[in-house]
Amino acid sequence: MHGEELSYIRQAFETNWVSTLGENINEVEAQLARRLGRSHAVATSSGTAALHLAVRACAVRLYGEPDPVGGSLAGKRVFCSDLTFAATVNPVLYEGGEPIFIDSEYETWNMDPAALERAFALYPDVKLVILVHLYGTPAKLKEICEICRRHGALLVEDAAESLGAVYDGSPTGSFGDVSVISFNGNKIITGSSGGMVLCDDPNYEASVRKWSTQSREPVAWYQHRELGYNYRMSNLIAGVVRGQLPWLEDHMERKRQIYERYRQALRGLPVSPNPYERTRAVPNHWLSCLLIDREAMCSQTRTADRALYTPEAGKSCPTQILEAIASLNAEGRPVWKPMHLQPLYQPFPFVAAEEGLDVGSDLFARGLCLPSDIRMTEEQQRVVAAAVRACFD
């Protein structure tokens, strides 16, 4: 927090605009639309709510008015990024659809265009793709957008983690037919919660705005023709976001410095930082991550709720490193567990670039997220890096 946030919260409080209308909401929607070059923005109570409305809007465009019970995707398949948080995929189930998980590739850890192309060959009826920019790193948008175009598929762009990141000169969140960002408490810009739906089509915007306010019809009494949701952002939350927005570039620069300090401090170890396409992409470096070289992995076993490892000189694993970081009263985490390995989603199909390949599972086995808070001191970061180094002694 920087101080401006509190002034906008106080303004909402003192003018008695504390619900889901007010100047802060209007200003945040306008600023985000301008920043991302979109015609429309709708503020929501969370990034997950934004994703749900984005998926529903695309589904209605593709398949017509939904069955209120079965959902807008009843009986339909959707291609989804596999290495991500469950919030990306859950809206497909909310709407009665069937997710098909598309494997990652090593160059960005994001959806593999080759796997997506193979998925369309296997499931040519699919008309909706949900793409994630993992840890603030842009996916290969040129290839993925072209594949979607050739197959007549709409793209929901989950830019929840990548606000501020740029691909080929354009901001992430500007590529999807409908795009989403998040202001959750851990994001590069936060409102403590909140999200945003962005689009260029006024019909998408009108539907999303209506659904987010319980689908009330514009009459004097409460009348409803469609299923709706209580998904609008509070004017108080919008005040926090409004106060944070001028600091986005500052936060990104601090994140970049954290990434570079880790990269330098861990040089010479059998590890590599989370990668990105240096010729086309500028990440926001939301989280700095590590991938341990295969030959430097000690034995590690994970069950549904436990992780065990066997120490070995000169080698380590995510579990050992995360325990070392936790001993400093700092927080690290494994990278996302792929959706196709999650108990809830194991019954659904998974498609890799070629039979037998599973990049996401490999990244999960060898990868971890390092402490990346912008208020970390250089000394705190040095101590974390020293703890990582000691794991390979």
Residue, then its C-alpha position, 0 to 999 in steps of 0.5 A: m500500500h502506498g497511501e493513495e488507496l486510503s484516500y479513495i476509500r475515504q472518499a467512498f465512505e464520506t460520500n456514502w458510495v460504498s456499494t457496487l456503484g460509484e466514482n471509484i468503480n467508474e474510474v477503474e473500469a475506464q483506466l483499465a480499458r485505456r491501459l489495455g486498449r480495450s473498448h469495454a471493462v466491467a469490474t467484478s468481485s473477483g478474478t474468478a467471477a470475471l472468468h465465469l462471466a467471460v466463459r459464459a459470454c463466449a459460450v452464449r455467443l457460440y451456442g445460444e441462450p443457455d439452459p438455466v439448469g444445464g448451463s451455457l456449455a452443457g455437453k460442450r468441450v473446452f480447451c484449457s491451459d493445464l498448468t494453472f490454478a483451478a479458478t481458470v477451469n472451474p467456470v467450465l464446470y459451472e456452465g456444464g462443460e467438459p474441459i480438455f487440458i492442453d499441455s505446457e511447453y518449456e519455453t514459457w511454461n504456458m499452453d503449447p501451440a503444438a499441443l493445441e493444434r493436435a487437440f483440434a485434430l482430435y476434437p474438431d468440434v471445440k470452439l472455445v479456448i481458455l489460455v493462461h499467462l502463467y506467473g506473469t509470463p505471456a504465452k505464445l499469443k501469435e501462434i495460439c491466436e492464429i490457431c484459434r482463428r483457423h479453427g473458428a474458436l473464441l479465446v478467453e484470455d486469463a491475464a489474471e497474473s500478467l497485468g502489465a506484461v507485454y507481447d509483441g508490443s501489446p499488453t496481455g489482456s488485449f488479445g482474447d475475444v474476452s479477457v480477464i485480470s485479477f486484483n486478488g491480494n497476491k497480485i501485482i496490483t491488488g484491491s484485496s479482491g476483485g477482477m475485471v472483464l475486458c472486451d471490444d464487443p458491446n454485446y459482450e459488455a452488456s451481457v457481462r454487466k447485466w449478469s453481474t447484477q443478478s440479471r435484473e431487467p430495466v423495469a420498476w420492479y425486480q424482474h428476471r429473464e436470465l440467470g444472474y450473479n452477485y458479481r459486481m465490485s464494491n466501490l471500496i475495493a475499487g478505491v484500493v485498485r484505483g490507488q494502486l494503479p499508478w504504481l503498476e510500473d513501479h511494482m513491475e520494476r521491483k519484481r524484475q529486480i527480484y527476478e534478476r537478483y535471484r538469477q545472479a545469486l543462483r548462477g552456477l547451480p543446476v537450476s534455471p529461472n522461469p523462462y520467457e521469450r526475450t524477443r517477443a515478451v516482457p513479463n511482469h515477473w509476478l513470481s520468480c520461479l526455479l526449475i531444477d535440472r533433471e540430473a540434479m534432482c534427489s529422490q522425491t515422492r509426493t502423495a495426495d497430501r504429503a511430500l517426501y525426499t531423500p537428501e543426496a550430496g550435490k542434488s536437491c528437490p522442490t520439497q527440500i528447498l521449500e522446507a529450507i525457505a520455510s525455516l527462514n519464516a519465508e514462503g515458497r510453493p511448488v509450481w501449480k499442480p497440473m489440472h489433469l493430475q487434480p482429483l476433481y479433473q482426472p476424468f477429463p482428457f489431456v492432450a500433449a504435443e505428442e503421445g507420452l509427453d507430459v511437460g506440465s507434470d515435469l514442471f510440477a515435479r522439478g519447479l518451485c516459486l520463490p519468495s517474491d514480495i516487492r517489499m523484500t529487502e536485498e538482504q532478505q533475498r540474499v538469505v533466501a538464495a543462500a538457503v537454496r544454495a545450501c540445499f545443493d551442498 
